[in-house]
Amino acid sequence: MAVEKPLVRALSVEFVGTFILAFFIAQASSISFTVAAAVMALTYFGYEISGACFNPAIALAQFLGGNLGESKKDFKTLGLYILVEMLGGFAGAIIGYMPRPSGIFCPEPNPYFNMGEVMLNEFFWTTGIAYVMLTTMFTEETKGKHYFGWAVGMMYGAALGFGTISGYSFNPAVGVNMLIAAAIQKPDNDDCADDNMKYIWIYALFPFIGAVAGWGLHRLTNGKHYGDGKFDKIAPYVQEFVGTFFICYALGSSSVINNMLLVMFYVGGVATAMVFCGGHVSGGQYNPAVSLGVFIRGSQTIIKTLIFWGIQCLGAFTGAFMAYLVTRYGSSKGSDFLDNGGTALVPPAPHLEGNGKTDLGGIILLELVFTFAVTFAFLATTTAEEVAANSFFGYAVGFASFVYGAVSIGGAFNPASWLGLNIVYAFHENGDPFADFWAYWIAEFVGGALAALLFRWLMDIQGKVGTAVQPM
């Protein structure tokens, strides 16, 4: 079976890239930041030649999206990609473990969580990674935008940041081969393979299922890429649901991380990636206060704004609820952990009852000012003609949320995420976080409205409400 030269080049890049990724992970001590940077660099390195998969599940997503091989039925190319990536991952894992007689990286789920939770976490994050890669790298509206490597790297970094739940895999070439390499080399005093080989089928299977789901989301939200407009009418609403879901899934998973600054960095990374994905579909708003600002600015109808509010709240609740299902303990070891005096994970939620940082007046002031800032950043970078076609709008919006959230622990700046997280908190803790909901919601909506009014005045905007927001 002859293999054409361009395919040989592509396969060579896939082998080298997957080797470097597995080797790097085998050596990494800080898995999320360093691997996110490595994935970002590798994505830029391999994009033009091979599509920068470096992950058999992502290769499947690209194949389904029509971006891998000469046609949608080019199973030979798909098979060769998966084979080469698995070989590269195996070589990287074997050689990566050689300099380390002990203390190797091990794809090891936290024993606090049960098998079902491990499966769901692998599925959701691989879905998000596949969706972000397909949307930012292979969609007509995002071509020529150089943020794709950052978006993919940050999504992968966030997945790894919350990866303690399932063992930091999301890639069969990494998770499977790390366990195989550990079994072959048997590092001193290390039981990685003995303790965790039972999870190898999850690392081999669930990233592929997630990749198919990620392609499905891309199909629903980017119909032009597939040569039809079959789902164009629902695409903006699906996009708002998906973006708000992943932001709140990340927020809801934060109970597994003790460092709130890290949590907000990961959430900011997810928000950045989702804003880049949604800019050409729905505007990438994901926040009722921002949607109100877009309406007042004159770029969106009141009907569409109200529908967005409902979709955003539904997406936020679904994301928070799925995070709750994934992070609540369920294994026998988790039960032992609690019996021995451990503290059960509590769903995170911003509300006055659980916020010892400030009083009611402080909450209103913080929510108003920071929601104003987030909304203004959105309007200034996505709706101003002076910066049309820019490639930085996602950074501005995503990291505005990160910075303000990190400064004000317990802040929301988003009525949808506040509602979704607090509903889940309420039925878990039987508390009453809704007693002060008006303070959050009124302050946030006022902040969004004031940002839009100031923006209209500064930009001398005239005219009535438009029909759709069209960012970059």
C-alpha positions in Angstrom: 0.0 0.0 0.0 1.7 3.2 -1.2 1.6 6.3 1.0 1.8 9.6 -0.8 4.6 12.1 0.2 2.3 14.7 1.7 0.7 12.1 3.9 4.2 10.8 4.9 5.0 14.4 6.0 1.8 14.7 7.9 2.3 11.3 9.6 5.9 12.3 10.5 4.6 15.4 12.2 2.0 13.5 14.1 4.5 11.0 15.3 7.0 13.7 16.4 4.3 15.9 18.0 2.7 13.0 19.9 6.1 11.8 21.0 7.0 15.2 22.4 3.6 15.5 24.2 3.9 12.1 25.8 7.6 12.6 26.7 6.8 16.0 28.2 3.9 14.7 30.3 6.1 11.9 31.6 8.5 14.6 32.8 6.0 17.2 33.9 5.7 18.1 37.6 3.0 20.8 37.0 0.7 19.1 34.6 -1.8 21.7 33.7 0.2 24.9 33.0 3.2 23.3 31.4 1.2 20.8 29.2 -1.2 23.6 28.2 1.8 25.6 26.9 3.2 22.5 25.2 -0.1 21.8 23.4 -0.4 25.4 22.3 3.1 25.3 20.8 2.6 21.9 19.2 -0.7 23.1 17.7 1.0 26.0 15.9 3.8 23.7 15.0 1.7 21.1 13.3 -1.3 22.9 12.0 -0.3 23.5 8.4 1.2 20.1 7.8 -0.9 17.6 9.6 -3.8 19.4 11.3 -2.0 19.1 14.7 -4.1 16.3 16.1 -1.5 14.5 18.3 -4.5 12.6 19.8 -6.3 9.7 18.1 -9.7 11.1 19.4 -9.0 14.4 17.8 -8.0 12.7 14.6 -11.4 11.1 14.6 -13.1 14.4 15.2 -11.2 16.0 12.3 -12.1 13.0 10.1 -15.8 13.4 10.9 -15.5 17.1 10.1 -14.1 16.4 6.7 -10.6 17.8 7.5 -8.6 14.6 7.5 -7.8 12.7 4.3 -8.9 13.2 0.8 -12.6 12.5 1.5 -15.0 11.7 4.3 -14.5 8.1 3.6 -10.7 8.1 3.7 -10.5 5.5 6.4 -6.9 4.6 5.4 -5.7 8.1 6.4 -7.6 8.0 9.7 -6.2 4.5 10.5 -2.6 5.7 9.8 -3.0 8.8 11.9 -4.3 6.8 14.9 -1.5 4.2 14.4 1.3 6.7 14.2 -0.1 8.7 17.2 -0.3 5.6 19.3 3.3 4.7 18.3 4.5 8.2 19.0 2.8 8.2 22.4 4.2 4.9 23.3 7.8 5.9 22.4 7.4 9.2 24.3 6.1 7.5 27.4 8.8 4.7 27.4 11.7 7.1 26.8 10.2 9.8 29.0 10.1 7.5 32.0 13.8 6.4 31.5 15.4 9.4 33.4 13.0 8.9 36.3 13.6 5.9 38.5 10.7 6.9 40.6 8.0 9.6 41.0 6.7 9.2 37.4 3.6 10.8 36.2 0.7 8.4 36.4 -2.8 8.7 34.8 -4.4 8.0 38.1 -8.0 9.0 39.1 -8.5 10.4 42.5 -9.8 7.5 44.6 -12.5 9.8 46.0 -14.4 9.5 42.7 -16.1 6.4 41.3 -15.8 4.9 37.8 -18.9 6.7 36.4 -17.5 10.0 37.4 -14.1 9.2 35.8 -15.9 8.3 32.5 -18.1 11.5 32.5 -15.1 13.8 33.2 -13.1 12.2 30.3 -16.1 12.5 28.1 -17.0 16.2 28.8 -13.5 17.6 28.6 -12.6 15.7 25.4 -15.9 16.9 23.9 -14.9 20.5 24.7 -11.3 20.1 23.3 -12.6 18.5 20.1 -15.2 21.2 19.6 -12.8 24.1 20.2 -10.2 22.6 17.8 -12.7 22.1 15.0 -14.3 25.5 15.4 -11.1 27.6 15.8 -8.9 25.7 13.3 -11.2 24.5 10.5 -14.2 26.8 10.3 -14.4 29.3 7.4 -15.3 32.2 9.7 -12.2 31.7 11.9 -9.6 31.1 9.1 -6.7 33.5 9.3 -7.3 34.0 13.1 -4.2 33.1 14.9 -5.8 32.5 18.3 -6.5 28.8 17.6 -3.4 27.5 19.3 -4.1 29.5 22.4 -7.8 28.4 22.5 -6.9 24.7 22.1 -4.1 24.9 24.6 -6.2 26.7 27.2 -9.0 24.2 26.8 -6.6 21.4 27.3 -5.0 23.1 30.2 -8.4 23.6 31.9 -9.2 19.9 31.4 -5.9 19.0 33.0 -6.5 21.4 35.8 -9.6 19.6 36.8 -8.1 16.3 35.6 -7.5 15.0 39.1 -11.0 13.6 38.9 -10.3 11.2 36.0 -6.5 11.0 35.8 -5.4 13.7 33.3 -5.9 11.7 30.1 -8.3 13.0 27.4 -5.9 11.4 24.9 -5.6 7.7 24.3 -2.1 8.1 23.0 -1.1 9.5 26.4 -3.4 7.8 29.0 -3.1 4.3 27.5 0.6 4.5 26.7 1.6 5.9 30.1 0.0 2.8 31.8 1.7 0.4 29.3 5.1 2.1 29.8 4.7 2.0 33.6 3.9 -1.7 33.4 6.9 -2.5 31.2 9.5 -0.4 33.0 8.1 -0.9 36.6 9.8 2.2 38.2 11.1 1.6 41.7 8.5 1.6 44.4 5.8 2.7 42.0 2.5 0.9 41.6 1.1 3.0 38.8 0.3 0.2 36.4 -0.7 -2.3 39.1 -3.2 0.2 40.7 -4.6 1.8 37.6 -4.5 -0.6 34.7 -8.2 -1.2 35.4 -8.9 2.3 34.0 -7.1 1.7 30.7 -10.3 0.9 28.8 -11.8 4.3 29.9 -8.7 6.2 28.6 -8.9 4.2 25.3 -12.7 4.6 24.7 -14.2 7.7 26.3 -12.0 10.3 24.6 -13.3 8.9 21.2 -16.9 9.2 22.4 -16.2 12.8 23.5 -14.6 13.5 20.2 -17.8 12.4 18.3 -19.9 14.6 20.6 -17.5 17.5 20.0 -17.9 17.0 16.2 -21.7 16.9 16.7 -21.7 20.3 18.4 -19.6 21.7 15.6 -22.1 20.3 13.1 -25.0 22.0 14.9 -23.3 25.4 15.2 -21.2 25.7 12.0 -23.5 24.4 9.2 -21.6 26.4 6.5 -18.6 24.3 7.0 -20.6 21.3 5.9 -22.1 23.0 2.9 -25.6 23.5 4.2 -27.6 25.7 6.5 -29.6 22.9 8.0 -29.1 24.1 11.6 -28.5 27.8 11.1 -31.7 28.9 12.9 -30.9 27.1 16.1 -27.1 27.5 15.9 -26.9 30.7 18.0 -29.0 29.2 20.7 -27.0 25.9 20.7 -23.8 28.0 20.9 -25.0 30.0 23.9 -26.0 26.8 25.7 -22.6 25.1 24.9 -20.5 28.0 26.0 -22.4 28.6 29.2 -22.4 24.9 29.9 -18.6 24.6 29.7 -17.9 27.7 31.7 -20.2 26.5 34.5 -18.9 22.9 34.3 -15.5 24.3 35.0 -16.8 26.5 37.8 -18.8 23.6 39.3 -15.7 21.4 39.2 -13.7 23.9 41.2 -14.4 22.0 44.5 -11.5 19.7 43.6 -9.0 22.5 43.6 -8.0 24.4 46.7 -6.4 27.4 44.9 -9.1 29.9 43.8 -6.6 31.8 41.6 -5.9 28.6 39.6 -9.7 28.0 39.4 -10.3 31.4 37.9 -7.4 31.0 35.5 -8.8 27.8 34.2 -12.3 29.2 34.0 -10.9 32.3 32.2 -9.2 30.0 29.7 -12.5 28.1 29.0 -14.3 31.4 28.6 -11.7 32.7 26.2 -11.9 29.6 24.1 -15.7 29.6 24.1 -15.9 33.3 23.1 -13.6 32.7 20.2 -15.8 29.7 19.2 -19.0 31.6 19.5 -18.1 35.0 18.1 -19.3 34.3 14.6 -22.3 32.2 15.7 -24.1 34.0 18.5 -21.6 36.6 19.6 -20.3 34.3 22.3 -22.2 36.2 25.1 -22.9 33.5 27.7 -24.1 36.1 30.2 -27.5 37.7 30.5 -26.0 41.0 31.6 -23.8 41.0 28.5 -26.8 40.2 26.3 -28.7 43.1 27.9 -25.7 45.3 27.0 -25.7 44.0 23.4 -29.4 44.8 23.2 -29.1 48.3 24.6 -26.1 48.9 22.3 -28.5 48.3 19.5 -27.1 45.1 18.1 -29.7 42.5 19.1 -33.5 42.3 19.3 -35.4 42.1 22.6 -36.9 38.7 21.6 -33.5 37.2 20.8 -32.1 38.7 24.1 -34.9 37.1 26.1 -34.4 33.7 24.5 -30.6 34.0 25.1 -31.3 34.6 28.8 -33.3 31.4 29.0 -30.8 29.4 27.1 -27.9 30.8 29.1 -29.6 30.0 32.4 -30.4 26.5 31.2 -26.8 25.9 30.0 -25.4 27.2 33.3 -27.6 25.0 35.4 -26.8 21.9 33.2 -23.1 22.6 33.4 -23.2 23.1 37.2 -25.4 20.0 37.7 -23.1 17.8 35.6 -20.1 19.0 37.6 -22.0 18.1 40.7 -22.6 14.6 39.4 -19.0 14.3 38.5 -17.5 15.6 41.8 -19.7 14.2 44.5 -18.1 11.2 46.1 -19.3 7.7 45.1 -16.5 5.2 45.5 -15.9 2.9 48.4 -12.6 4.7 49.0 -14.5 8.0 48.9 -16.7 6.7 51.6 -13.7 5.5 53.7 -12.3 9.0 53.2 -15.3 10.6 54.8 -15.5 7.9 57.6 -11.9 8.8 58.5 -12.8 12.5 59.1 -12.4 13.9 55.5 -14.6 16.7 54.4 -17.1 16.1 51.6 -16.9 18.3 48.6 -19.4 21.1 48.5 -20.6 22.5 45.2 -19.2 26.0 44.8 -21.6 28.9 44.5 -21.3 32.7 44.9 -23.8 33.9 47.5 -23.8 36.1 50.6 -24.5 33.1 52.9 -21.2 31.5 51.9 -19.1 34.7 51.3 -17.2 35.9 54.3 -15.4 38.5 52.2 -17.9 41.3 52.2 -21.4 42.4 53.3 -24.5 43.0 51.2 -23.4 46.5 50.2 -20.0 45.3 49.2 -21.6 42.5 47.0 -23.8 45.0 45.2 -20.8 47.3 44.5 -18.5 44.5 43.4 -21.1 42.9 41.2 -22.1 46.2 39.6 -18.6 47.4 38.9 -17.1 44.2 37.6 -20.1 43.2 35.5 -19.8 46.7 34.0 -16.2 46.1 33.2 -16.9 42.6 31.6 -19.7 44.0 29.5 -17.8 47.0 28.4 -14.8 44.7 27.4 -17.2 42.6 25.3 -18.9 45.6 23.5 -15.6 47.3 22.9 -13.9 44.3 21.3 -16.7 42.6 19.5 -19.1 45.3 18.3 -16.9 48.4 17.5 -16.1 49.0 13.8 -12.7 50.4 14.7 -11.5 46.9 15.8 -13.5 44.8 13.3 -11.9 41.5 12.4 -9.5 41.6 15.4 -8.1 38.4 16.9 -8.0 39.5 20.6 -11.7 39.8 21.5 -11.8 36.4 23.3 -8.7 37.3 25.4 -10.3 40.6 26.5 -13.6 39.0 27.6 -12.3 35.7 29.0 -9.5 37.2 31.0 -11.6 40.1 32.2 -13.7 37.4 33.9 -10.6 35.7 35.3 -9.0 38.9 36.7 -12.2 40.2 38.3 -13.2 36.8 39.6 -9.8 36.3 41.2 -9.9 39.7 42.9 -13.4 39.2 44.2 -13.6 35.7 45.6 -17.3 34.8 45.7 -18.2 37.1 42.8 -20.3 36.0 39.8 -20.7 38.9 37.3 -23.1 36.7 35.4 -26.7 36.1 36.4 -26.9 32.7 34.6 -23.8 31.2 36.3 -25.0 32.6 39.6 -28.4 30.9 39.2 -27.1 27.6 37.9 -24.4 27.2 40.6 -26.8 28.2 43.4 -29.6 25.9 42.4 -27.2 23.0 42.7 -25.8 24.3 45.9 -29.3 24.7 47.4 -30.4 21.1 46.8 -27.1 19.8 48.0 -26.7 21.8 51.2 -30.4 22.5 51.9 -29.3 26.2 52.4 -31.0 29.3 51.3 -28.6 31.1 49.0 -31.5 32.7 47.1 -32.3 35.1 49.9 -29.9 37.6 48.4 -30.3 36.8 44.7 -31.8 40.2 44.0 -28.5 41.8 45.1 -26.5 39.9 42.5 -29.1 40.0 39.7 -30.0 43.7 40.0 -26.4 44.7 40.4 -25.3 42.6 37.4 -28.0 43.8 35.1 -27.5 47.5 36.1 -23.7 47.0 35.5 -24.4 45.6 32.0 -26.9 48.4 31.2 -24.6 51.1 32.3 -21.7 49.7 30.2 -23.9 49.7 27.1 -25.1 53.3 27.7 -21.6 54.5 28.2 -20.5 52.7 25.1 -23.3 54.2 23.0 -22.3 57.7 24.2 -18.6 57.2 23.7 -19.0 55.7 20.2 -21.8 58.2 19.3 -24.1 55.3 18.3 -27.4 56.3 16.8 -30.3 54.2 15.6 -32.6 51.5 16.8 -32.1 47.9 17.8 -30.5 45.7 15.1 -31.2 42.1 14.2 -28.1 40.4 15.3 -24.7 41.0 16.8 -21.9 40.3 14.4 -18.5 40.3 16.2 -15.4 39.2 14.3 
